[in-house]
C-alpha cells in the first residue's frame, strides 16, 4: 500500500509542477500565433504608415504575422473598446495617439483610458507649428500675443475639428498667454489650411508636414514650434520657450497599449522590441518623411505621460468650455 500511496503522491506532485510550469512556458513561447494591431483611426491617415512599418518589423523579427486592423468610428472609441475588452494575452494591441487621453475628457467612453490599458511603449511624436497668414501684422510670438490682446476675439484660428490637438494647442495658448483667439472648426486639417492660406482665418497649429510647403513658398508665416526642441524640418523656427512663452509644450505622441492585466513578461518583451524597431535608421528615415520623430519611452514613463497629458488638457478643456456635440 505504501508503494501505491507513494506512486500516487509522485503523480500528484508531477501534475502540480507541470501546472505551475505551464504558464511560464506559455509566456516564454510568446508569440506563438498572429498578433492583431488595432488602429482606431481610418485607413490612409498618418497612423497607417507607422502601423505598417512596425507591424512588418515585428513580423520579420518574431516570425508571426502582425495584422493591422483599422477600426475607426466614434472618435476612436470603437477600436479602443475592442482592445479594452480583449484577452490580456499580448495578441491584441492598440496603436493610439494623444487623443486616447483627450477624447475621454469630452465624451463618455465605455472604458477607462488609464485603468483599462497597460502602457507598452511610445513610438513617435510630432510637434506643431503656429502659423499665421502673411497679412497678420506680427512677425514673432510676442507681437502676435500683443496683437491678440489689443483685439480680443477678433483674430480667428482654424482647427481640424472640435477636440482636435490643434484646437487644444490654440486654447492652451489662450489660457497661458491671457488672450482670446476665436475658434473656427473645420472637417479636417486640409480645409482648415486651405482657408488659412486664402486669408479666411488668421492662425493655425499645424504639423510640419502639413504646413512646411506653404511656409517655404511664403504663403504662411511660421511663428513658433510646440516642441521643447526646434523642428529638424524647420530649424529656423524657435520653440515657444525661446519665443518668450516658457512652459508651453504640445507634443502629439503615438504609442502602443495592451489590455490591462497583460503579463509583465509579455509587456517587457514587446517594449524592448519596439525600442529596437524605432532605433533602426531606415525606420527613422521613413517616419521623418511622414513628419514624425522617433520618440520612445519605456512603459513606466509612458504611463506618467498619459496621466500628465490628461491632467493638462482637462484644464484646457474646462477653461475653454470645449464640448463635442
WOMO-V134321 format. One line per field, one symbol per residue. ss: DSSP state (@ for helix, = for strand, . for the rest). psi: psi as a letter, one per 20 degrees, with the letter a starting at -180 (. if undefined). burial: + if it has 16 or more other C-alpha atoms within 10 Angstrom, else -. A space follows every 10 residues. Layout:
BEGIN
ss = ???
psi = ???
burial = ???
END
This chain:
BEGIN
ss = .@@@@@@@@@ @@@@@@@@@@ @@@@@@@@.. ....=====. .....@@@@@ @@@@@@@@@@ @@...===== ......@@@@ @@@@...... .======.@@ @@@@@..... ......==== ======.=== ===....... @@@@@@@@@@ .....====. ....@@@@@@ @@@@@@@... .====...@@ @@@@@@@... ..=====@@@ @@@@@@...= =====..... ........=. .......... .========. ...@@@@@@@ @@@@@@@@.. @@@@@@@@@. ..==....@@ @@@@@@@@@@ @@@@@@@@@@ .....
psi = hghghggggh ggggggghhh hghghghhip qjrqppopok qqqiahighg ghghghgggh gijppoopnp mrqklihghg hhghjrpmjj iorpoaahih ihhiiiqpqk rphghjqopf qrgrrqrqpo qqqhipmpir ghhgggghhh mpiipqqqrj qpiqhhghgh hhggghikrn qppoqrmqhg hghghghijh rhrqoqqghh ihhhghijiq ppgqqiriqq phhmiiprrh ghijmqiopo poqprpqrqq ipqhhggggg gghhgggiip ghgggghhhj jqqpnoqrhg hggggggghg gghhgggggi lppp.
burial = ---------- ---------- ------+--+ +---++++++ +-----++-+ +--+++++-- ---+++++++ ++--++++++ ++++---+++ ++++++++++ ++++++--+- +-+--+++++ ++++++++++ ++++-+-+-+ ++-++-+++- ----++++++ ++++++++++ ++++--+-++ ++++++--+- -++--++-+- ++++++++++ ++--+---++ ++++++++++ +--+--++++ +---+--+++ ++++++++++ -+---++-++ +-+++-++-- --++--++-+ +++++++++- -++-++--++ --++-++--- -+---
END
